Amino acid sequence: MKRKSLFVFFLLFLPLLGKAQFVDLGQDPAGLRWKQINTRDFQLIYPDYFEENAQKIANIFTALYQHTNSLAHKPIKISLIIHANGGVANGSVAWAPRKADLYTMPSQDPSDTWLEHLCVHEFRHVVQIDKVNQGLTKILYYLFGEQITIAITGLYLPMWFMEGDAVTFETAIGHLGRGRSPEFINEMKAQVLDKGIYSYFKAAIGSDKDFVPNRYTMGYFMVANARVNYGNAIWTDALNRIGRKPLSFAPFATSLKRTLRAKRDSVWNDSTFRSLFINADSVKKANTYADAKRTLYHDNFSELKQIWSREVKDIHNNFDTLPTYNKSYTNYFYPTPLPDGKVIAYKKGLQETGAFVLLDGKKEKVLTRSGVLDDPKFIYHDNQLVWVEYKPNFRWEHGGKQRLTSYDLRKGKYRYHRGRHNRFSPFAVGKNWGVVEVNEKNQAALVILDTRMKTELQRIETDRDELFIHPSYAKGKITTVVQNTNGIHLESIDPQTGKREMILPRMWYEMDNPVQYDSTLLFRASFNGNNAFYLKKQGEDSVRNILNARYGVRFPHLQPTENTLYFSFYTADGYKPGRIKTDRFSNLRLEKTYFRLADSLKKRENWQLQFQYDSVFDSRRYRKFTHLLNFHSWGPVYIDQYEGKIDGGIVVYSQNKLSTLSLAAGYIINADYPKGAWMINAAYKGIWPIFSIDLKSGQDKSASRLTAHNLKTERLDTVGTRNRFRRTKGELTMQLPFNISRKNYSRYITPYVRYKIEAISNITSKARFFYTQRNDTLYYAPVSPDLYRISSSPNYYQMMEYGLLLGNQTYMTVQEIDPRWGQILQGGYAHTPWKKMDLGHEWWVSGQFYFPGFATNHSISIYSGYQNRPKAGYYDKKILRPRGIDMYGYELTTLRTNYKLPLLFPDQHITSVLYVKRIDGGIFFDMGHDKTQRGTRNYYSYGIELNAGLHLFRLPFPITLGGRFGYETQHHSLFANLLFNIGFTI
């Protein structure tokens, strides 16, 4: 019975998990030409101009497939799609269809070279998911296709394991990796030491109230620390059990419980481990839960808390703190002093999406909000703020760029500066400007621009595989961090001659933000295992440690006229601004340290290979047209990923590897077609217009009353018939999407044209009843169908619809319910221009408007809509109705008003079934105007809404569950509605 219940639970969640994993991340520009490298282990698909780097990636994956990894699994062949045209540094692995998307633009984070780091991390995800595809899961694959593997992975494998294990692997394989980044480590260290160890549920799922280190950080310490204490088998056994027993109860947690039962006592009895605690047995007892994941979590972080406490106990913040006023987690990056003593910083946090603010010691003023910054570095020079932010492409999701951006403090003018390639890390060069530029081939250069940032004055190219990081300019020299496959070093460049001189030799430690003043170089580095500032004087070989903080210091700005260093130091509440006089610098000798956990992982992974780039792989053209179809999944449900509908049936799914054509085809049963229908749903996004088609055709039946010829009496009788026929419905839509997002606003324009047809054919009608009327009473009686000959001709109607969607709204923080400001306008017109069946016309217009409420995170929204449809029965409702009220007239007007506010952020769990993040409330007042043939009516409704933001079964998908309670004047009665929504972004 238990196994049957689990099977039912599994089937209920399968469609939801499958929908979440049908991933469409966007398209590359249509004009790109593609090539491919096809080996036994992988297929690499890339733009033709990326040949040299594609060969490097092929060498990297060849080595990774050869390595006997710590999960003891060599994965199946996978397709790797290279997106080299955009302005994003990221990666993604999907399994429906099975592919990895690699975004090759390097970031300004000093680590292993980006291509190596990217490939290693994403390869580990391939290993994880494919390892689940064994045993019963592999049998289910033949029934459901690739969607079943990722559905089972999503159901049982926590996201913290997925990302934490990948970070563990990148740390073990690479020279650096995030496990050797103080920035990465300190987020968790500060939270554990200053805020305490959060509950497992809060750590795994997150919070809207408090900053919680993400699944990468929490997962790294979970996976890495457990691997050191319990060996590699703790995770290989868990993945094996998921794959082999996907219908069992909590296979991941069950496997962990077995491992802990066998080995936990020996871990706690280890003398070194026990020495961390005053009373180890009481800590062990307090950490013991029925859920092995919770036990392991508390064991890991209890140990780490003791280790970290010893690391920071002698570190003190011996500097001044600039006052800031925030009740929630907030970061202040790059505090920069102005001549009048005020300070500008870039602010971002739980209640701020990103803004440049002015600090004067008593209050702060927002100068301007920004778009999305990959790197918060900015420069203040000549009354201008200059930085780099991501600017989306008008059409192509993989075509955006990192744009040089400025804000004139005197004129209040916000401006993007054009450039063909991605640009980073602006710096002042006298009256001119310098940037790091990286082209689509990942070739980097230092570019000097004129005062207006328009004309290129000079270009200094890097050597092969090099990347400039955070350059600065002083006394005729450019000082920059340089990253390549051999390490990270500091060097000086003479822009006049192009001569390059190494200041510090190559090494595998993080370094960035070099600042040159007088004959001294100041920079940030991770030599001592933390973020600290170091100083090197010209002519001297020694490097001195001059400033430390409990959780690190970063983002320096030296003010020579004040002999003061401004910077940010990390706390459990975010980065805060600080300053110190240069004569108060420490003078500690350089001591390079090792990263205990990272070095242990390296030994356990036993990586014996090196990334060599001497193999040359055969490459050939990849033709987009011949690879449009790629069937990856099938099964007894139809998942409409665009409309969010789930129906029963037998359906196959296809999505090509470039994500330009998505298709679903099969036989479905739903409310419109209870007898079933053949269907095809497809969307093509490979050119600027997006074309989509939705076609369904199936048997249907109806009853009707008509006049028919009686073959026996030769009279016309009124009879009731039962009709069977084929009903075919089709839509063909063309959209022209324009993404015109700017600053902190998401903006879009989408005009569309839609052709609709509905046809009735293959009609079979049989008389069932004979009607007769006596004394105003209608009687009916059964008759033989053979008495009447009834013929019906096929019929159809065709409709054209034209519409426009305009959107403009601010980016939202995690605590906001609605955008702070926003406008969404829609309008359209529909008619039947062909004379086969004239259904008249309709037109509509609506607008949704968002305004700030009376307190932080409060929101006011107003919706207004008007629809005119003379033949109301033939046209859908295009506008929203007043809540609790139905309107059916030919002229409809609606006004809906809301006031919403967050009430609580509980961050509480109810057993392992439910975790409640937030509770929101609101009040509403609606009006409706309904004009019908019988007259005009005005209706009103008002009431309250209460919603809870929650997660079920610790799944990552956010659910909103709540209720609406109100009173309406249409029937003068109370009403209540259940509110439910599930999000598939994680």
N, C-alpha and C positions, 0 to 999 in steps of 0.2 A: 504493500500500500504506500509505503514511504517513497519507494522508487517511482511509483506511478505519479505521486504528487510532484516529485521533483521534475519528472518528464513534462507534466502539464505546465509547471512554472517555467521550464526552459522554453517550451513552445510559445508561451505568452510573451516572453522577453525577446525571443529571436527576431521578430519583425522590427522591434524598436532598435535593437543592437545592429541589425542589418542596415536599417535606414541611416544610423549614425555613421556607418562605415562606407557608405557610397559617397566618396569624396570627389568633389570637383573644385580644385584650388584655382582654377582660372586657365587662361590661354596665353600663349606667346603671340607676338605680332604675326599676321598672316604671311608677310613677305619673307620670313625666314626659310632658308633651305637647310635641310637636315641630313645628317649622315649617321651611320651606325657602325659599331664594333660588336661583332657577335662571337662569343667564345662558348666553351662548354658550360661555364658557370654563370655568365651574365650577358645581357644585351645592353649596350651603352648607346643611347640615342642623344644626339647633340647637334647644335648649330654648326654649319660647315666651317665657320671662322674659328671654331674652338678646338681645332684638330690637335694642336700641341698639348693643351691641357687635358683633352680627352684621352690622349695616350698616357698621361700621368695617372689619371683616374683609373684607367684600365690596369696599369701596373699596381696601383694601391689595392684594388679589389682582387687581383690575382694573388697577391701576398696574403690578404685576409682570408681568402678561401683555402689557402694552403695551411694556415695556422690551426693547430689543434687547440681550440679555445676552451675557456673555463666552463662553458655550458655543454661541452662534449657533443657538439652537433655541427655538421656541415650542411648548410641550408641548400634548398632547391634553387634552380636558376631563376633569376629575377631581372626585370627590365629596369634600367636606371635612366631617368630622364633629366637632362642637364638644362637648366634655365639660366642662361648666361647673359640675358639681355636686360635684367631688372636691377632693382636697387635694394634687394633683400638678401641677408645672410641667414640661411635657414635650411632645413631639410625636413622631409616627411616620408614615412613609409605607410603605404596603404595595401590592402590585401583583396580589395574587390573594386577594381582589378589589382592584381599583384604587381606592384611597381614601387620604386622609390623616386621621389622628386628631390633633386639637389640644386640649391640656389647658390651659385658660385661666387657672388660678390663678397670679397673679404671685408670683415669689420675692422675697427680700430682697436680691438682687444688684443693685447700682446699675449700670444699663446703659440701652440704649434701652428704651422702654416695652415691656412683655412681649408684647403682641399683635403689635406690629410685628416685634420680634425673632423671635418664634415663626413668624409667617407667612413671613418672608423665608427663614429657615433651611429650613423644610419645603418651601417652593416649589422651592428649589434641588434637593432630592432628586427632586421630580417631573420637573424638567428633565433631570436626569442619566439617570433610568431610561427616560424616554420617548425620549431621544435614542438609546439603544441599540436601540430598537424601529424599526429601519430595515433595508433590504437583505434579506439572507437571514433575519435574525431576524424580520422582519415576515411573511415567507412562512411561517416556522415557527409564527407566532402563529395562523394559520388552522388549523394541525394540532393545536396544543396549548392554545390560549387564552392567557390572561394569565400563567399559570404559567411559560411558556417565557421571557418577557421577564425576569422577576425571576430565573429560574434561570440564564440566561446572564449577567446582571449579577452574581449572586453567585459564579459560577464564575470570572469573569475580572477583575472590577473590585474592587480591594482596598478593604477597609473604610476604610483610612486616606484613600483618595481620596474616597470617598463623604462622609465627615464633614469631612475637611479642606477639600474644595471648598465645602461648605455654610458652614463657618466663614469661609472666604475671601470668599464672597459676602455674608454678613451683615456682615462688616467693611467691605467695599467700599460696600455700600448704606447701612448705618446710620451714625449719628454715633459710636457706640462699637463694639459687637461685641467678641467675645472677642480679636480681634487687637489691641485696644487695652487689654486687661486685663493688668496686671502679674501678677496671680495666675495667669493662664493661661500667660503667657510664661515666668515664672520656673521653673515645673516643668521645662521642657525646658532652659532656660539653666543651672540648677543641675546637672542631670544631666550635660550635655555638658561643662561646665567642671570639675566636681569628680569625676565618675565616668568620664568619657570618652565617646566616641561608641560606643554599643552596636552590635552587628552588626545588619544590616538585619532579619534574621529575628527577633531579640529585640525590636527596636523595633516591628515590624509585628504580631507575634503576642502579645508580652507575656511575662511571667515570673511565677512563683509565689515566686521567691526574692527578687528585687529589685523596687523600685518602678520601673515604666516608664510614662512619660506616655502617656495613652490615645490612641486613634485620632483623636480630635478635635485634640489638641495636635500630635502627630507629623504628622498629615495636613495641618494648616494650614501648617506650615513647609515641608513637601514641595511642596504645591500652590502656595502663595503665592510662595515663593522661585523655583520653576521658572517660574511665570508671569511674574515680573519679568525673569528672565534669558533666557527662551526665547520669551516671548509667549504669547498665548491659545491659539495653534494647537497647542501641545504637548499640551493636554488635549482639544481638540475633535477632533484627528486620532485620538487614542487611542480615544475613544468611537465615532467613525465606523467605525474598523476592527473593533471588537468587534461592532457591529451588522451590518456588511456581511459579515464573515468569522468567524462564531462557530465554525465547524468547523476553522479554521486553528490552528496551534500558537501558543499564548500571544499572541493578537493585541494585548493591551494592552502587553506588554513589547516586542513587535516594533515597534509604532508609536513607543514611546519610543526604541528603538535607532535608528530612522531619523532621528528629530529630533536626537538627540545626535550622530549621525554627521555631520549637515549643519551643526550650529550650535555644538557643544561647543568646538571649537577657538577660535572667535571669542570665546566667553565667557572662556576661559582666557587668551586673548591681550589682553583688555581691560586697559589699564594700571592702572585703579583696582582691578580684581579681583586682578591679579597682585601689587599692592602689599600685599595682606593677608598674603602668605606670604613666608617667607625663601627658599624654593626651590619655586616654584610648579610647575615641571615634575615634580619628584619626588612632590609631593602628588597631582598629576593622574594620574601613573602608578600610584601606590598605590591610587587610587580607581577604577581601571578594572577592570570585571568583565564577564564574558560576559552577565550579566543586567543589562539597562539600568536596572532599578529600583534595583539595588544601587549602580550607578555614580552615578545621580542622587541617591540618598540620601546617599552619602558626599560628593559634591560640595557638596550643599546645606549639610550640617552642618559640613563643613570651613570653608566660608565663614562660616557663622553663628558658629562657635566663635571665629574671629578677631575678628569684629565685637563679640561679647559680651565677649571678654577685654578689649578696649579700654574697653568701657562700665563694667566693674566694677573696673578696676585701681586706681583711686584711692579706692574705697569701703572703709571699714574698720568692723568691728563694735566700736564704742567703748562697750560696755555690759557688764554682768555677765550671765553665763549661769547659770541654775539647773540643777543636775545632774540628769540622767535616765539610766536604765540600760536600753538596748534594743539588741539585736543586729540588728534589722531596722527597716525604714522605719516611723516612728511620728510622729504629729502630736500636739501638745499645744496645745489652743485655749483662749483666754481664761484664762490663769493669774490666779487671784484670791487675794490673801492673806487669812489668817484672823487674828484677834487674837493667837493664840499663836505667830505667825510661820510656821506651815505654809501651804502653798499648795494650792488646789484647781484642777484643770484638767480639761478634757474630752479624753480620749485616744482616738485611733483610728489604726489602722495595719494592716500585713500580718498581725499576730498578735492584733489586737483589733478587734472589731466596733463598739465604742463604749462607753466607760465614764467615769464621773466618778472621778478618782483623787486621793488626798491625797499630796502630796510633802512630805517633811520633811528633804530634803537628803541622806539616806543610803539611803532606800528609798521605795517607793510602795505605797499600799494602795488597793485597789478599794473605793470606797464603794457604788456601785451601777452596774450596767450599764443601758443605755438601749435604746429602740427605734430607729427610723430617724429621724435628724435631717436636715432639709433645710438648716438653718442651725445651726451649733454654738453660737450665742450662749446664755449662761445667766446668771442672776443669783444671787448668794449674799446672802441677807438674812434676818436673824432666825432663824438656824440652819436655813434652808431653801434648797434649790437649786430654782430655777424655770427651766424651759425649755419649748420646744415640740417635739413629735415627732408623727410621722404615726401615726394610729390608724385601721386599716382598718375599713370598714363590715362588719357581720355577714354581709351577703350580696353586696353589689354592689361589684365591683372599682373602679368609678368613683364610689363614694359615700363614700370615706374622708375624713377631715378632719385638718388640723393642729391638735392639741389642746394646750392649756396643761397642763403636767405639773409635778409637784413631788415632791421627796423630802425628808422631815423627817429631819435628821441625828440628832436626839435619839431619835425613836421608830423610825427605820428604815422609815418608811411611804412607799410609792410610790403616787402618786395622780394620776388624770386628772381634770381639771376641765371640766365640761360647757360646751358653747357651740354655738350653731346654726351658726356660720360658722368659717372658717379664722382662726386667730390666730397672730401672729408677734411676735418681739422683745419679750419681757417686760422691764419695768423697774419699779423700786420708786418709789412716789410716797408719801413719808412712810411710814406704816404700811400703806398700800394698795398696789395693783398697777396697772400700766398695760400695755396690749398694743395692737398694731396688729391691726385686724380687717378682713377682706376678705370681703364676701358673695358669693353666687353670681352677682351682676351685675357683679362686679369693682369694686364701690364700697368704698373704704377709709375707715376712721375710726380715731381714737384712742379707746380705751375705758378708763375708770378703773373698777376693780373694788374691792370691799371686801377686808378682810384675809384672808378665807377664799377669795377669788377666786370668789365665788359670785354676789354681787349687783352689778349694774351701777349705778355712782354717777353717771357722767357720760359723755357721748359728744361727740366733736368730729369733725364730718364734714369730708372733703376736698372740694375743688372737683373738677369733672369731670376725669377722666383722671389724677388725682394719686394717688401712693402714698407713704405715710410709710415711711421706712427707718431702723431702729435708733434710735428715740428714747431719750432719757435725761431725768432730772429732777434739778434742783438749784435751791435758793433760790426756790422757787415758780414756776419756769418749766420748760417742756418744750422741749428742743432736739432737732431732728430733721432728717434729710435728707429732701428732698421731690423726687420724680421725676415729671416729666410730659413731654408731647410737645415742650416747648420747652427742656428741659435738666434739670440736676440742681442743686439749691441747698440751702443751709442756712437754717433759720429757727427763730425762737423763738416759742413759743405760751404765752400766759397761760391756764391752765386755768380760772381764775375767770371771765374775761370772754370767752374764746375769741378774743382779739385775736392776730393773727399778724404777726410782724415778720421781714422778710428780713435775714439776717446776711451771707450771701455771695450774689452774683447768680447767675443761671442760667448754666451752662456745661456743656460736654460732656467732663467728666472724672469718673472714679469718685470718690465720697465716701461714707464711712459711719462708724459708731461715734463720733459726737460725744460728748465728755465735758466737762461744764462744771464748773469749780472756781474759786472766788474770782470774779474778773472776767475769767477767761480761758476760752477755748474751745479744746479739743484735738480733733483729728479725723484720720482716715486719708484720704489722697487720692492720686491718680495723676498729679499735676501734672508731676513730673520723669521720667515714664516708668517709675517704680518705685513700689512701695508704701512710703509714707513718712508720718511724722506731722508735722502742721502745727499752728500755734498762732496764734490771733487774740485780741487783747486788746480788751475792751469800750472803745468810744470811739475806737479806732484803725482805720484802713482797711487797714493793711498786714497781710499774712499771712506768717509766718516758718516756715521749714523747721527743725524742731527735732531730728529723729532719722531716720537712714537706716541701712540694712544692705545687705550685698552682694546679697541676693535679697529684700529687702523686709521690712517690719515690719507687723504687723496686730494686731487684737483687744486694744486698750488697756484697762487698768483702773488708775485713779489711786487711790493710797492717801494721802489728804491728811495723815493723822496722821504718816506717815513721810516725806512729801514725796518719794514714790517712785512711779514709773510701772512697772507690770508689763505685759508684752505678749508676743507670740509673734513670732519671726523665722524666716524660711524658710531651710532648708538642703537639700542633696541627700538628707538622711536624714529630711526632714519638718520640720514646725514645732516649734521648741524654745522653752521659756520663758526669758524674759530680764527684766531690770529695770535701772532707772537712776534716780539721784537727779535731781530736777527742776533742781537748780542745775548739773547737767552737760549740760543741753540745749544743742544747737547753736543758733545764731541766724543762719541763712542766709536770704538774701532769696528770695522766691518766684520760681522760674524755670519757666515752662511750656514743655514740650517737645512735640515731635511724634513720632509713631510711624512710623519710616522705611518699614517694609514695608507697614503699613496704608495710609499715604498714597499709596504707589506703586500699590497695588491700586485705590484709589478712582479714580485717574486712568485706569487701564486699563479699569475697568468702565464708565466714562463714564455714570454714572447721572444723567440730566437731569430726572428727575421728582421730585415731592414727594408725600408721602402726604396727600392732601386728603380730608376727610370730608364733602363737601357733596353727593355724589350719594346719592339715596334709591332703593333697589331694591325692586321688587315682592316681597312675601313672601306665602306662603300655607301652609296647614296641610300637614304631612307625616304621612300616615296609615301607621302601623306595619303594620297588617294587610295592606294592598294592596301592600306592598313587602317581603314576606317572602322572595320568591325573587329571586335575583340570580345567574344563571349566569355564571361568569367563566372557567372552564377546562374542558378535556376532553382526552382522550388515551388511549393504550394501557396505562396503569397505574392501579391503584387504590391510593391512599395513605390509609391509615387514620391520621389525625393523632392519635387518642386512644390506639390500641393499638400504634402504631409498626410496623404491618405494611404490606408492599408486595406487591401481587399484579398479575398481568397481566390485561388485559381492555380493554374500551371503557367509559369512565366519564365522566360529566359532574359538575361540582362547582358548588355554589351556596353562597354565604354572603351574607346580606343586610348592608346597610351599617351597621346598628346591632349586628351580630354576635349577634343573638338566635337565628337559625336557620341551622344549617349542615347541608348535605345533599350526599350523593354517591349517584348512581344509575347503574346500567348493567349490563354483563355481564362477569363475571370468571371466571378459572380459577385454582384454587389446589389445595392438597393435599386439602382436604375435598371439592372439586367438580372432579375432573380433567376431566370432560366439560363443565364450565362451568355457571354459574348466574346468574340474574337477581338483582340485589341492590339494596337501598336502605338507607342508613345516615343517620340524621338525629338532631340534638339541638336541642331548643328550650330556651333559657335566658332567655326574656323575662319570666318570673314567678319567684317564689321557688323552687318545686320545679323542678328540671331534669328534663325528660323526654327520653328517648332511645329510639330504636328501631333495631334491626338485624335485617333480614329478608333471607334468601337462599332461592332456590328453583331447583333444577336437576335434571337427569337423573342417575341413579346406577344402579349394577348390583350384584348380589350373587349368590352361589351358596348353595343350601340343599338339605337332604335332607328329604323328606316322604313321606307316604302319599297315593297318588292312585288314582283309579278307572280300571282298564284297560277301554277301550271294546270291545276284542275278546274278552277272556277273562272280563269282568265280575268280575274280582277286584281286591282292593286290593293294589297293589304299592308297594314302597319305591323311589323314584326320586330322582335328582339333578337339580335344576332350575337354570336360569339365569334370573335375575329382572331385569327392567328396571322402573324406577319413578321417580316424581318425589319428591324429598326436600325438604321445606320446613322451615327452622329460623328461629325468630323469638324475639327478646327485646324486652321493653318494660320500661324501668327508670325509676323515679322516685327522685330524690335530693333531700335537703333539706340543702344545705351551710350550715354556720355557721362563720364565721371569727371566732374569739375571741382572736386574737393580742394579746399584751400584753408590754410591756417588750421584752426581747431574745429572746422566745420566739414561735415560729410555732405557733399552736394552732388546731385545727379539729375539728369534730364533723360527721360525715356519716352520718346514717341513710339507708337505701335499701330499696326494695321492688322486686323483679324478677319479672316473669312470663315463663316460657319455654314454648315449644311446639315440638315436632318431630312432623311428620306425614309419613306415607308414603301416596302416592296414585298413581292411574294405573298400577297394577301389572300387568305382563305377565310371566307365568311359562311357560316351556317346558321339558318334560322332555328331558334330554340323555342320561341314563344310567339303566340298570336295575340295581338292587342285589339280590343274592341271597347267602345265607349257607350254607356247607357246612363242616361239621366245624370250627366256630368261626372260619372264615375268611370274610371278606366279599369277594365278587367283584362287579365291575360291567362292564357292556357297553353300547355305544351303542344307543339306541332311537329310533324315529321319534316326534317330538313329537305327531303326529296320533293316536297311540294313547291319549293321556291328555287328559282335560279338567281343567284346573287353574284354579281361581278363587281369588282372594285379595281380601279386603275391605280397604279403606283402614283404617289404624290411626294412632293418635297418642297422645302423652302430653302432659300439661300439668304444669308445676312452678311452685311459688311459692318465692321465696327472700327472706329478710329479713336484713339485715345492718347492722352499725354499725362505723364507723371513727373512732377517736379518735387525735389526734396532738398531741404537745407536744415541741418540740425547739428548741434554741438556734440563733440565726443563726450561720452559719459564716464563718470567714475564708477567704481564698484558699488558705492553706497547710494547712488542716485536711482530713482525709480523711472523717471522720464528724463529726456534731455533738458538742460537748463534753458536753452532757446531752440526753437525749431519751427519749421513750416513744411507741411506736406500738402501739395495741391494736386488734385486729379480732376480730369474732365474728359468727356467723350461724347461721341455721337454714333448711333447705330440705326440702320435702315435696311429695307429689302428692295434693292434697286431693280431686281428682275421681276417680271410680271407673273411668274408662275403662281406665286402666292404673295399677296401684298399684306404685310403685317404692320404697315405704318412705320413709325420711327420712334426713337427716344433720344434724349440727351440728358446729361447730368454734369454736375460740378460739385466738388467737395474740398474742404480744407481742414487740416488738423494743425493746431497752433499750440506751442509749448512756451510757458513763461516760468521764471523762478517764483517759488512760493515765498512765504514770509520768514523762513528760516532755512538753514543749510539742509540740502537734500529734499526740501519740500518742492512740490511741483503743482502748477496750475496748467490745465489743458482745456482747450475749447475746440470742439468739432462742429462744423456746420456743413450741411449738404442739401442739394436740391436735385430732384429728378422729375423729368416730364416724360410720360409715356402714354400717349393717347389710347393705345391698345394694350392695356396693362397686363393682360393675361399672357402675352407672348414674350415678354421681356423680363429678364432677371432684375432683382433689386441691386442697384449699384451703390447705394448709400446706406449708411448705418441707420438703424431705427432707434427711437428713444427706448431706453432699457425698460423691459417689462411690457412693451406695447407692440402690437402688430398693425401695420398699415398696408392697405391694398389698393389705394386709389391710383388715379392716372397722374396726379400731381402731388409730390411728396416733398416736404421740407422738414429738416431735422436740426436741432441744436442740442449738443451734449456738452456739459461742463463738469469738470472734475477738480478736486483738490486732494492730492495724495501726499502722504508723509510716512517715513519709517517710524514704527512704534518701538520695536525691540530688536536687538541682535543677540538672541539667546546663545547660539553656538552650543546647543545641548542635544544629546542623543537619547533616544528611547530604545533601549536594548541595541541590537545591531541592525534593526529594521529601519529606523528613522533618525535622521539628523536634521535639526531645524536651524537654519542659518539666520533667518530674519522673519519679522512679522511686520507687514505694512497695512496701513489703513487709509481710508479715503471716504469722502462724501461726494455725491453727485446730484445734479439737477438737470433734467432733460425736458425738452419741448418738442412736439411734433405737430405738423399741419398736414392733414390728409384730405384731399379733394376727390370725391367720387361722384358718380351720376346722381346719388341721392343727396348730395350737399357737401358742405365743408365742416370738418371737425378739427378741434384743437385738443391735444392731449398733453398731459404733464406726468412726470414721474420723478421721484426723488428717493434718496436712501443712502445706505452706507455699503462699503465693500471692505472685506477683511481677507488678506492673503498671507500665506506662509510660504517662504522660500525654503525648500527642503530637498533632501536626497534620500532615496530609498535604497536599502541593502548596500549602502556605501558605494553605489555606482556614481560615476562622475557627472552624470547628466542632471542638470538642475531642473527641479520641478516646482511649479507654482500651483498651489492648491488653496482654494478659498471659497468664500461665499459672498453673494450679493443679496441684500435684503432691502426691500423698498415698497413704496406705495404708488399705484398708478391710477389715473383718472379715467382711463378707457372703460374699465369695468368697476372702478371704485373699490379696488381690492389690494390686499398685500400680495407680494410675490417674492420668490426666492430663487436664485440660480446658483448652480455649482460652477465654480471657475477652475479651470485646469489648463495648464500649459506645460510642455516639456521642451527643453532646449537640447540641441545636439552638438553644441560647441563646447569643447572641454579645454 
